[in-house]
């Protein structure tokens, strides 16, 4: 049985400009600028990216940034903590929306 995600597709990311190259070029220019060393190091940006990749559940990004973290010098402990931070923030965001459910319940009960 096939599956939707194929890790080999990550190698094809450059093809996003196949039909509108000028838009892809703008993205890649912006992305490249964002990921350059600045106030944050390449390692720090890679760890943030890996956490976000887990929060948005993008398998392609997870593959790319897990490798990127290692290439930037991040340790396994740092990588694991970044993933746990992302998971904790995502869980907290889900839980805090329980207040909206409580508000809806209170409207019906009143």
C-alpha angles and dihedrals in degrees: 000000000000126000136211098239118068115175089211089067089071087071087060095057090110088065091074086095093058094111104019106027094170091061093047090048090054091050094048092047091050093043091050091052093048093051096048117107110272130132085338124052123239088252092053092047091048091052091049090048091050091051092049090046089057093045092053090037097229108162092195091054091045090055093046098045097041086059091041091053092053092046090051091053102259117154126231088251092054091048092049092048092049089054092048091049090053091048092049093050091047091049092048091050090053093048096048089056085066085082088067090053089049090051090052092048091049091052091053093044095050 
